[in-house]
């Protein structure tokens, strides 16, 4: 099922490529944000199913806070994307997991499918190997 | 000075005068210690005249005298001027019989001197300054007694002891003044403590820098000038030095007069006496604030740069993919290129300078850690790795990163396209070994893949890249064995190939 996806990434070309990858899967990219203000504004204005969030953005390493707020306040399925996954080693409340950059199409597509399945309650035994899952807290 | 043709002194008059001046005794007031000595000498010899006589330029000057009533007389008629040319003493039993003195006005006229006995007063360096002498108006043909001469010798010694003591004190005071002058002119702060660590001296720089009033940081007061976070550490380190005598060295933040804490390097060395006991500590404080801030700025810049480079990899990778979208037939090419770029990016991430935040989370920059990250995509259905790594680990730096990344990326990619990783049950064993000779051996062995029928006719580009990386960049050797059970790739690297920067550094510091 097509999902509404938010891309939070400050490198325009990387964001563009991601957009194409997701659209190839049939999803709708509702927007691209390069900093926390833009990301959270979009979240307030539109419904979002899933967000791919880079940790280092144009306003600093604010991705973690953004991801947490999207997950907790807006019930968005959050996947972090970062070259330094150790920065979220202990997990982030509400977020599903982290992908190591650089990724490729296949990995992103597998991870997005997995995350959307989880969100809609479908059982999935195995996450794609490149997606590091966070321990899930029981949802309030 | 009278001529004495038979006696060549080992000193010059200029040297002798300089030595005399150094004693700072000429023209000083009479003193009890010296007066007592001439009185005793006169009594011992039962003679009317005794003198502590110093031979100056053009005159003889008396520090102490009895029986003369004057404190200086010209040199022309001096007996002692002759005496100082002797080795140690001079005795004239009857001046009228001595050709040196028979015509001397002091002999022919008043006071009509006849007898003379003088013991040389010599400086610590052996230069004659004058004499302790005794004179009589009556001749003593039998000469002085042995005990009189012995007494004269001892008392002359006493005179010199007094003078030497005085001179030492003067030198010591001058040394101290010189020290203070040097210490106050140095750009560093200088301080000194008693053996127990009690600070009793700071130079001008310390007071200028800290702005405290003189004496207010004596004793233990120095510790309050340190940043609160550094106080305990500094106190412990100082205590350790006091107890062990080890040189003291520590970096801490010192409060400047305007309240700003500046990074400072504190160092101190002990001064020991002849028996090896510490008698004093001397220390310095050097302002390294600028240096440290520069270092921190450089560190930050380095991390900034490395972050940017990392971003560039991501952008290039995206560009390749985006460009390939316009040319669907180029998709396989773009894919192959992209995975190679991604391997480089991963390697760069491993070896780039990291901030305090990201470094501990990276783990050590070791070969095994890196390979594990590179091979993460190759797992079986249960998530277990299909490429197993074992053996001796090794550090590797940014110079080797490209080669290592490309080499293993190619091996893995080929294995997954044509080799062991192209079938589910295929596996790869990677073993690494540092040999006794210091070389580094790597072996890549594929098992469980499709059967191999001999060596391929032409090397693919990937194979060439792998060989180039090993033999060109890393100066090693690579050989491929197309064994029936699976490809075996053997690589030999010189010991320093993986950490050339470190090896070069070690060489220059050795």
Interface residues (C-beta under 8 A of the other chain):
Chain A: X11 X13 X14 X16 X17 X18 X20 X56 X83 X84 X86 X87 X89 X100 X101 X102 X103 X104 X105 X107 X126 X129 X130
Chain B: X307 X310 X311 X313 X314 X315 X317 X318 X319 X321 X322 X325 X335 X338 X339 X341 X342 X345 X346 X349 X357 X358 X361 X362 X373 X376 X377 X379 X381 X383
